Amino acid sequence: MADKEVALIVGAGEGLSASLTRLCAQQGMDVAVAARNPDKLADLCAETGATAYACDVIDEASVDALYDAVVAEKGVPNLVVYNPSARARGPITELDREAVKNAVLITCYGGFVVAQKAAELMLKRGNGTILFTGASASVKGYPNSSSFAIGKFGLRGLAQSMARELHPQNIHIGHFVIDGGIEKKSGDERAAGRGDDGMLSADAIAESYLQFHRQHRSAWAWELELRPWVEKF
């Protein structure tokens, strides 16, 4: 256990999370994947050797239980990735307040809870990497998407604050602005008309996450924006 890096991917599912799981496993890491419904991760775990855990990111006790289980079975994570997000769509005057509250809790507050526990464990060990998955909404608010902007802007602020606080303590923090659609599979209908590589490849994004994790600390970044080469700014 001590000879392997431990990766914890929170909010796991298809797409980017699955690509990250596969890549970390290929790198020889001992991978833990967490979701509210871990049963959906059975095929991914069978493919990669990852271990699935249940976790509700807005339930502090659930997050603590996740880390307790991962640390007991694998060790303190070297890499933690936070992926969950939610949104309530619609005009500002018509949005359901409880739906907005839930979206912000999942997208932003859950990131705080997961990162706080990771930082606590990593600081005791003296190193580690915590990465947050952002979106176009992290830097620009869109109409009828205020709840997503609140959550993603907040997550970005959390990452920037943590980077300033924790980089001097050897904990690497990263925020990724995924500024475009992620292709779910080959032939994704959403890519029609965009040409070759008109959407982001989940595998390519995962490679960027790994490169970020491997950065030398003399030149650490805190944020990386990823976008399709054909998309207009």
C-alpha positions, -999 to +999 in steps of 0.1 A: +000+000+000+028+024+009+045+019-025+015+031-045+001+065-050-036+067-039-061+086-061-096+095-049-120+106-075-152+121-060-183+124-081-174+095-103-194+083-133-190+082-171-169+107-191-141+125-174-143+106-141-140+073-160-111+085-181-093+097-149-099+064-132-085+045-162-055+067-165-046+067-128-049+029-128-026+027-158-002+048-139-001+022-111-022+041-086-045+025-062-078+042-072-109+049-051-140+063-068-169+078-049-205+085-058-239+087-041-248+055-059-216+034-061-234+005-078-233+024-111-195+021-109-193-017-109-183-020-146-156+007-142-142-009-111-142-043-128-123-028-158-097-008-138-094-025-104-107+007-086-127+005-055-161+022-052-174+040-022-207+057-013-205+094-006-230+123-004-207+154-007-231+177+011-233+154+041-202+161+063-205+127+081-207+109+047-175+127+035-157+118+068-168+082+065-154+081+029-120+093+040-120+069+070-126+040+047-101+050+020-074+057+045-080+024+063-080+004+031-055+022+009-038+050+028-040+088+027-047+099-009-019+116-029-044+129-054-080+140-048-103+151-076-136+169-071-161+165-100-197+169-087-219+197-099-256+205-102-277+233-116-313+246-116-321+261-150-345+289-157-351+327-154-340+342-121-375+351-112-388+316-117-361+295-100-371+273-071-350+284-041-345+249-027-333+236-061-308+265-063-297+259-027-291+222-035-272+230-067-249+254-049-243+230-020-233+202-044-212+223-068-194+245-042-200+236-006-193+199-013-160+209-028-151+227+004-160+197+026-141+172+004-111+195+001-110+204+038-107+168+048-081+161+021-060+191+032-061+180+068-048+145+059-022+158+034-008+184+057-001+158+083+018+138+057+034+168+041+023+166+005-006+160-019-026+173-048-063+185-048-079+192-081-113+208-088-133+205-121-147+239-132-166+250-163-172+279-186-195+291-158-165+294-135-155+326-152-186+338-171-223+337-161-248+327-187-285+336-188-309+312-171-280+295-154-274+316-123-273+287-099-245+271-119-226+303-120-229+308-082-216+273-076-187+273-101-176+309-093-175+298-057-156+267-064-130+287-083-127+311-054-122+282-030-094+268-052-076+301-056-078+308-018-066+272-010-037+276-035-024+307-018-027+291+016-015+256+009+011+259-019+037+271+006+029+240+027+036+216-002-001+209-011-007+215-048-042+229-056-056+230-091-087+244-108-097+234-143-119+256-165-135+231-189-146+257-214-165+236-238-185+204-242-169+170-233-175+144-259-192+114-242-184+089-268-173+086-304-199+099-328-215+121-301-244+139-318-235+172-300-203+173-320-222+175-354-211+204-374-181+213-351-156+194-372-127+173-360-120+177-323-148+202-319-155+189-284-131+181-256-119+145-253-123+132-218-091+112-222-072+143-232-085+162-202-075+134-179-040+136-193-039+173-184-050+165-149-022+140-145+004+164-160-008+190-135-004+166-106+031+158-118+043+194-120+075+203-103+067+226-073+092+252-085+066+260-112+032+250-099+002+263-116-031+268-098-054+270-128-056+256-163-082+264-190-090+237-215-110+244-246-116+230-281-092+245-307-121+253-330-142+272-305-144+310-306-134+330-275 
